[in-house]
Amino acid sequence: MEPLAVLAQSLAPALEEVSSDQLDQSIISGHPFVVRGCSIVRAAQERLSPEALKQLLRTTPISIEHKHRWESRRTTLSAKEYLDNLDRTDFYWRQADLRSLGISDLKLPSPANFRPDTMFFDSLWVGPNGTVQTFHQDNHDAVVVNRNLFCQVHGSKYVAIASPADSEYFRAYPLKNGTDRHSSVSPFDPATALSCPSFAHSILHSGDLLYVPPRYWHYLQSLSISVSVSRWWFSSRLVELLYASAMGGEMAEPTFLGELVWDNDVRELGGVEVLDQYIERLSGVQKYAIYARLVRLYGEGIFKHGRQGKS
């Protein structure tokens, strides 16, 4: 079934324009929403057009995967070769870190009330008509919680979204065995709307902004050649640091914060034991990088402070 045949409702509220303060209030509400024709998203269009990206990156190799998430096919091309063939490729350039592409000064929508040193994780998504991101939840667990401001920069996308309260339905149909954050459920199956009271859907057009709250299931399908940017931020400073270390992302040189801030940040995370559990998941190189970063931020006391009684 074509997406246009099932568009009976829109995500709400839909606003013509939004200030950072209004964005904060809408985010605090905990519900998904769409901002139509967001001026900050429109302002990014010139720099993130396929032609502008091709001029910037030229022969830079990029890793791409099949435009259907359930197809396990990957390859590498130069950015120019990929972008020259966007109207006939079957591949998707997904979650490319903007900073690593040399785009670190792009202004994107942000909430008003956030720490001055908040790390935003800005990713580029480029693909042809028919690209599908099946129903999924963004990275999270009991402690790690990210928020997602999704900017539709060029082209159009169909989006469907549902509350984590309806997770049982999505997890009953995993995309692959052993996964619980990716589902094969179709938004075009009438059973989905019947089984998910929170189910809603809409079409994002060029310049629109979508907010995906923590743990919400969402599905996206390109209705044309599409360029999008997702802006993630996490629930605490330590979570940001851990995520950046795990992803190998670039980080600005830290400003020394000291042991009093360490106390607060560890407490916000849930305790030093929780931090240790996350660090244990990292590779040896990643562990070295995160410990070096923590020492520069908080001082040598991190190795003893909060660990009294630990052997």
PyMOL commands that set and color helices and strands:
alter all, ss='L'
color gray80, all
select helices_A, chain A and resi 3-6+20-28+39-43+50-57+79-84+99-101+164-171+190-195+237-247+259-269+272-280+284-298+300-303
alter helices_A, ss='H'
color red, helices_A
select strands_A, chain A and resi 14-15+33-35+61-66+74-78+91-97+121-127+132-136+146-154+157-162+200-204+208-212+217-222+226-234
alter strands_A, ss='S'
color yellow, strands_A
deselect
rebuild
show_as cartoon
